[in-house]
Structures are given as structure tokens and as C-alpha cells.
């Protein structure tokens, strides 16, 4: 069952503002970095309102550091329980925890979007359980923006579908194409499938099956499947605007890109002096969750204050521009068709029906 056909209760902030629920206990260095990120976000966006979900003392740090006239922009939902990185997500999200309370705030209309840097499994499980999945969606996917010399590349999934199936990857291609059009302004988005080579037939059985399925799938927003791409096509850009893979491979690749970027920055700083080191643009540490009926941003557990602020800014944009409803509108018919057909199987896609 999903809640995708149910409307949120309660009112939204006035037009032009965005109220974002922030999980204060999410992240390896929480709550300190989340407090820092919340303050940075408030300073950067005067129309931002925050619902801080977590311990009272942590929320008071944010409120106390704001100018008196800005304090009315922050409200608090006191919750002291969190879901640890090693906890089973589904077992714990049914209890009162910061990540569940943040999702409940979005569902109830007390916030327009939510941000968490805690357990990604818990954030996804809470979002799917409380907000519901979009009609037909098997499993949501996390979509990260990767800046490249040729414009941003959308990489998904980067952490949910650790053992992804063909149906899930095809659905993520549908969601990714719709998101690229709405959020990134890409006309006729090109969708590629990550593999170990760009030649047809490269990759494992799953990749070969997904390639066949995508060749026969009509994508939204004028999207088109352009074939297999390789790992270097993600940070360099070029052949595809959207690159689809399973969450296991996507997460490893994204963190590898981040590590290489950090290393390049360190080398540049050592050579030229920190004050003169060139700025290296890194992949965003906040990813939009696609496939649920609400605006959700999940940040890396290692996110620092600026990363949290960036994630809050992304969440505010998702809410203000109604990006998730627009994505749902573009993808709904295709997602429903894929689901109602009984789903795809590897044997079907490879033409191995017995």
C-alpha cells in the first residue's frame, strides 16, 4: 500500500518561503555539523524556515545563534531517539525517531521537505513508509548531481538498491529522465547504463538484461536510451545526462569521485599554497530521493556543515518549484505500465522465455 493518493494535512508556509524539517541527529558528527549547516542555510536564505527535529539543547544552539528577528523562522520538534548506522532500518523507523518524525512532519504539512544525513536506509524506509511510494514504484532511488565540464550528470541509484533488479533500474531510468527535465532543465535527456564497457553486450547478466529492456522502453520528457557508458563518463560527462546503475555500484563510484576530488584539492593546495589553491567542484553530498510522494534529501553520513546547508538548499528548491510532483506527473503513466505488466524479468528481457 502507498499513500501517494493522499493529500498532506495542514497548511504550508506562505508563498516564497520553504519550511524544511531537519534531522538534527543524522550524520557521523551530528548534531554539531547539522547545527552548523542549519545556521549556514538560514544565513544564506532569508525566506527559509526550519523545523529542527531532535534534542531541545541542540535546537537551542541554532536558535540562540540567530539574530532575534530571525528566531521566529525556526521551530522545534523534540525527539531524542535516532536510528544508528548499524540498526535495522525497518525495525526502528516504526518507532519515534528523528528521521521518522521529520517524515511525519512532511506528511502532515508542517514541513514542505525533509533533510537527513543519518542512515540512508532509515531515511528511505521512513520516507517510503510514512509518505508512500509513487504509484507503481518498486523501490525509490537516490539521485546525485555530479558536476562535469559538460554540465551536471544525474547518477542514480547511489545507495538504495544494493541488490537492484531489472525492474527497479528501468524504473529509475524513467524517474531520472523526468527529474533531469524538471530539475536540471535538460531537453530530451540522454540516459545511459553504467557498465564495464560501452560496447553492446558488455557487463553482467543484469546489465545486459537492463540494456535490452531500456532499448524497448519509452522514456518521459523526450528521454532516450543511448546505451552503455563507463565509470569515467560520470565525472567527465559527455555521452549521457542521466546514468543509471544499482545502488551498490553507484555508492562506491560516487564516494570514489569524492575521494579523488579531495585528493586533487590537497595536492593543489600543497603545490600552490592553500590561499592560492584552485577550487575543485565536488559531487554534491546531498541526493534527492526519487519515487516517494514527498520531497526528501539524504546527505552522506560524512557530510560537514556546508554539505548540510547545501542539502537544505536542495530540499527548499524541491519544495518551492514543486519538482517532485512534476516528476511524478511525467513518470506516472510509464511507472504504472511497467508495474501493471507484472514487472520485468531478466529472462523476458533476454528473450529466454521458456
C-alpha positions in Angstrom: 0.0 0.0 0.0 1.1 3.5 -0.7 0.0 7.0 0.4 0.7 8.6 -2.9 -3.0 9.4 -3.4 -3.4 11.0 0.0 -3.0 14.8 0.4 -1.0 16.2 3.3 -2.9 17.7 6.2 -2.5 21.2 7.5 -1.2 24.4 5.8 2.0 25.3 4.1 4.2 28.4 4.7 3.3 31.5 2.7 4.3 31.6 -1.0 8.0 32.2 -1.5 9.0 30.6 1.8 10.1 27.0 2.4 9.8 25.2 5.7 12.3 22.2 5.9 12.4 19.5 8.5 16.0 18.8 9.5 17.1 15.6 11.3 19.4 17.0 14.0 20.8 13.6 14.9 21.6 12.4 11.4 25.2 12.1 10.5 28.6 10.8 11.7 29.3 14.1 13.5 25.8 15.1 14.5 24.4 17.2 16.0 27.3 19.6 15.7 27.6 19.6 11.9 23.8 19.7 11.5 23.6 22.7 13.7 26.4 24.4 11.7 24.6 23.5 8.4 21.3 24.8 9.7 22.8 28.2 10.6 24.6 28.5 7.3 21.3 27.7 5.5 19.4 30.3 7.4 22.0 32.9 6.7 22.0 32.2 3.0 18.2 32.1 2.6 16.1 34.8 4.4 12.9 33.1 3.3 13.9 29.7 4.8 12.0 28.3 7.7 13.4 25.3 9.6 11.7 22.6 11.7 14.5 21.2 13.8 13.8 17.6 14.8 16.0 16.4 17.7 17.1 17.2 21.2 16.0 20.6 22.7 19.5 21.6 23.6 20.8 21.1 20.0 17.9 23.1 18.6 18.5 25.9 21.1 22.1 26.2 19.8 20.7 27.1 16.4 18.0 29.5 17.8 20.4 31.1 20.2 22.9 31.8 17.4 20.4 33.6 15.2 19.6 37.3 15.3 16.5 37.9 17.4 14.3 38.8 14.4 15.3 35.6 12.7 14.4 33.3 15.6 10.7 33.1 14.6 11.9 31.2 11.4 12.8 28.2 13.5 10.5 25.8 15.3 11.4 22.6 17.2 10.1 19.1 17.4 11.7 17.5 20.4 12.8 13.9 19.7 15.7 12.2 21.4 15.8 8.8 19.6 17.8 8.2 16.4 18.4 5.3 14.1 22.1 4.2 14.2 24.1 3.3 11.1 24.1 -0.3 12.2 20.4 -0.6 13.2 17.9 -2.4 11.0 16.0 0.4 9.3 12.6 -1.1 9.1 12.7 -2.3 12.6 13.5 1.2 14.0 11.6 3.6 11.7 8.3 2.4 13.1 9.3 3.8 16.4 9.5 7.5 17.3 12.9 8.6 15.9 14.2 11.9 14.4 14.1 10.6 10.8 10.5 9.3 11.2 9.4 12.4 12.9 10.8 14.5 10.1 8.9 12.4 7.5 5.7 12.7 9.6 6.2 16.5 9.5 6.3 16.5 5.7 3.2 14.2 5.5 1.3 16.3 8.0 2.1 19.5 6.1 4.2 21.1 8.9 7.2 21.0 6.5 7.5 21.0 2.7 10.6 18.8 2.6 13.0 17.0 4.9 16.8 16.5 5.1 18.7 13.8 6.9 22.4 12.8 7.0 21.8 9.7 9.1 21.3 6.1 8.0 20.3 6.3 4.3 18.4 3.0 4.8 16.4 4.5 7.7 15.7 7.7 5.7 14.5 5.8 2.7 12.4 3.4 4.8 10.8 6.2 6.8 10.0 8.2 3.7 8.5 5.2 1.9 6.6 4.1 5.0 5.2 7.5 6.0 4.9 9.4 2.7 4.3 6.4 0.5 5.8 5.5 -2.8 4.7 6.9 -6.1 2.2 4.6 -7.9 4.0 1.6 -9.4 7.4 2.3 -7.9 9.1 -0.9 -6.6 11.9 0.8 -4.7 12.9 4.5 -4.6 16.3 5.7 -5.7 18.8 8.3 -4.6 19.8 10.7 -7.4 23.0 12.7 -7.0 24.1 15.7 -9.2 27.7 15.3 -10.4 29.2 18.5 -11.9 31.2 17.9 -15.1 32.8 20.0 -17.8 29.7 19.3 -20.0 27.1 20.2 -17.4 25.7 18.2 -14.5 25.2 14.4 -14.7 22.5 12.8 -12.7 23.7 9.5 -11.2 21.2 7.1 -9.7 20.9 5.0 -7.6 23.6 5.8 -5.2 22.6 3.8 -2.2 19.2 2.2 -2.0 19.1 -0.7 -4.4 22.1 -2.6 -3.1 20.7 -5.8 -4.9 18.8 -4.0 -7.6 16.6 -5.8 -10.0 16.0 -5.1 -13.7 12.5 -3.6 -13.0 14.0 -1.2 -10.4 16.8 0.0 -12.7 14.4 0.6 -15.6 12.0 2.5 -13.2 15.0 4.6 -12.1 15.7 5.4 -15.7 12.2 6.7 -16.0 12.4 8.8 -12.8 15.9 10.0 -13.8 14.8 11.2 -17.2 11.8 13.1 -15.7 13.9 14.6 -12.9 16.6 15.7 -15.4 13.9 17.6 -17.4 12.2 19.2 -14.4 15.1 19.9 -12.1 18.1 20.3 -14.4 16.3 21.7 -17.4 17.7 19.1 -19.8 15.8 18.9 -23.1 15.4 15.3 -24.3 17.6 13.8 -21.7 20.1 11.1 -22.7 20.0 8.1 -20.4 23.0 5.7 -20.2 23.5 2.5 -18.3 26.8 2.1 -16.3 28.8 -0.9 -17.2 32.4 -2.1 -17.7 32.5 -1.1 -21.3 30.4 0.9 -23.8 30.2 -1.9 -26.4 26.8 -3.6 -26.7 26.7 -6.8 -24.6 29.2 -5.7 -22.0 28.5 -6.3 -18.3 27.0 -8.9 -16.1 23.6 -10.7 -16.7 21.7 -7.9 -15.0 23.3 -5.1 -17.0 22.7 -7.0 -20.3 19.1 -7.5 -19.4 18.5 -3.9 -18.4 20.1 -2.7 -21.7 17.6 -4.8 -23.7 14.7 -3.6 -21.6 15.7 0.1 -21.8 16.0 -0.2 -25.6 12.3 -1.1 -25.7 11.2 1.5 -23.0 9.7 4.8 -23.9 11.2 7.4 -21.5 9.4 10.6 -20.4 10.3 14.1 -21.3 11.7 13.1 -24.7 14.3 11.0 -23.0 16.2 8.4 -25.0 18.4 5.5 -24.0 21.9 5.9 -25.6 23.5 2.7 -24.5 26.2 1.6 -22.1 28.6 4.1 -20.5 31.7 3.7 -18.4 32.8 5.0 -15.0 34.8 7.9 -16.3 31.7 9.2 -18.2 30.2 10.2 -14.8 32.8 12.8 -13.6 33.8 13.8 -17.2 30.3 14.0 -18.7 29.6 13.9 -22.4 27.6 11.0 -23.6 24.7 11.0 -21.1 22.8 13.4 -18.9 21.4 10.5 -16.7 23.4 7.5 -15.7 21.6 4.5 -14.2 23.2 1.8 -12.0 22.4 -0.2 -8.9 22.9 1.4 -5.5 25.9 -0.7 -4.6 27.9 0.3 -7.6 26.6 3.9 -7.6 27.5 4.5 -4.0 31.1 3.2 -4.5 31.5 5.2 -7.6 30.2 8.4 -6.0 32.5 8.1 -3.0 35.4 7.3 -5.2 34.8 10.5 -7.2 34.6 12.5 -3.9 37.8 10.9 -2.7 39.6 11.7 -5.9 38.3 15.3 -5.8 39.5 15.7 -2.2 42.9 14.3 -3.1 43.2 16.7 -6.1 42.4 19.6 -3.8 45.0 18.6 -1.3 47.7 18.2 -4.0 46.8 21.6 -5.5 46.9 23.2 -2.1 50.3 21.7 -1.3 51.8 22.8 -4.6 50.5 26.4 -4.7 49.7 27.2 -1.1 46.2 26.9 0.4 45.4 30.5 -0.2 46.0 30.1 -3.9 44.8 26.6 -4.5 42.2 26.3 -7.3 38.7 25.4 -6.3 37.7 21.9 -7.3 34.0 21.3 -7.7 33.0 18.1 -6.0 29.9 16.0 -6.4 27.0 17.0 -4.1 26.8 15.2 -0.8 23.1 15.5 -0.8 20.9 13.3 -3.0 17.2 13.7 -3.9 15.1 10.6 -3.2 13.0 9.8 -6.3 10.0 7.5 -6.1 8.3 8.7 -2.9 5.4 11.1 -2.6 7.3 13.9 -1.0 10.5 16.0 -1.1 13.3 14.2 0.6 17.1 14.9 0.6 19.6 12.4 2.0 23.1 13.7 2.8 26.2 11.5 3.3 26.9 10.5 6.9 30.3 12.2 6.5 28.7 15.5 5.5 30.0 18.7 7.1 28.3 21.9 7.8 28.4 23.3 4.2 27.2 19.9 2.9 24.2 20.0 5.2 23.5 23.6 4.2 23.6 22.5 0.5 21.2 19.7 1.2 18.8 22.1 2.9 19.0 24.4 -0.1 18.3 21.5 -2.4 15.3 20.5 -0.3 14.0 24.1 -0.3 14.3 24.1 -4.1 12.4 20.8 -4.5 9.6 22.2 -2.4 9.4 25.7 -3.9 9.5 24.5 -7.5 7.2 21.5 -6.8 9.8 19.4 -8.5 8.7 16.0 -7.1 5.0 16.4 -8.1 6.2 17.5 -11.6 8.4 14.4 -11.8 5.5 12.2 -10.7 3.3 13.7 -13.3 5.8 12.9 -16.1 6.6 9.4 -14.9 3.3 8.2 -13.6 1.9 6.5 -16.7 5.2 4.8 -17.6 5.8 3.6 -14.0 2.2 2.2 -13.8 2.6 0.5 -17.1 5.8 -1.2 -16.1 4.3 -2.3 -12.8 0.9 -3.4 -14.1 2.6 -5.6 -16.7 3.7 -7.8 -13.9 7.2 -6.3 -13.8 10.2 -7.1 -16.0 12.3 -10.2 -15.5 15.8 -11.0 -16.7 14.5 -14.0 -18.7 11.9 -11.9 -20.5 14.3 -9.1 -21.4 16.9 -11.5 -22.8 14.2 -13.3 -24.9 14.7 -16.5 -23.0 11.0 -17.3 -22.3 10.5 -21.0 -21.9 
